[in-house]
Amino acid sequence: MANQEIKERPKWPLKRLKGMYFAMHCWKCKKFELPVEEYKQRCEDNIQKIIDNLEIKEMKFRDFNNIIKNSTFCKFEKRDFSNNCHICKKWGISRRF
């Protein structure tokens, strides 16, 4: 196995990368709990502006992830999934299993 090839990570279309980023990061962010229009203005529109300014049509997810996470608007704030979280209480979710 010394000659085992290192598999190159695939490149994805930018529209797909936007969806992948949302699925992996945005839903965990406190900003997602904002009203839809405010969230769209703060996050989704800014991600789209970055995509529109890129001169390429596809890239690796890791590179796209780094671009968005290093932007000034996307400062990832994790949700509070403790028993004090108002969303968890609303849905009857408890951290105690």
N, C-alpha and C positions, 0 to 999 in steps of 0.2 A: 503494500500500500504506500510505499515511498513515492511512487509516481502518480499518486492520486491527484486528479485535477481539482483546482479550486474553482467552484462554480461561481460565475459572475452573476451578481444580482441583476434582475431584469430592470429595464427602463419602462416606465408607464406613461400614458398620456396625462397631461396636466389636469384635465378634468377628473380623471380617475384618482389621481393623487390627492386632489382636494377632498373627495369623498373618503378616501382612506385616512387622511389626517383627521377629518371630523370623527370618523368611527373610532379612532384610537385615542384622540386627545380632547376634542372640543366637548364631547358629552360629559367629560369628567370635570370640566371647568365651571366655576361659580357663575361666570358670565352667561352660560347657557340657560341659567334660571331667570335671566332678564326677560322682559317682554320681547316678543318676536322681532318687532321693528328695531328696537334698541340693540338687540343681539346682532341682527343682520347688519346694522350700520357699523357697529364696533368691530365685528369679527369677520363675518362672511364677505362683506364688501371689500374689506382690506385684503383678505386672502385672494379675492378675485383680482384686485388691482395688481398685486404682486405677480400673479399668473399672467395678466395682460402685458406686463412690462418685461417678462422673460422673452428672450429672442429664440427660444427653443420650443419644441412641441412635446418633448418627453424627457424624463430624467429618472434617476433612481429615487426611491422613496426616502432613503436616508438623507440625500442631499436636499430634497424638498422639505423634509421635516426640519432640518437645520436652518434653512432659510426662514421658515415661518416662525420657529421658536426663537430665533435671534432678532425678529422684527420688534419694533417698539410697541406695537399694539397687543401682541400676544404674550402676556406674562401669565403663564399657567398657574391658576390658583385651584388647588384641589378642594373638592367638596368635603364637607364634614359628614362622614358616615357613622359618627358616634350616635349614641342615644339622644343627643341634643339636636340632631339635624331635623329641621322642620319638615323636609321632604320625606325623610324616613318615617317620621311620626305620622304624616298624612297617609302614607301607604301601609302603615302598620308593620314596618320593617324594624327588626331589632337586631342589634349586633350580638346579643346573647343567644346562642344556639343551644 
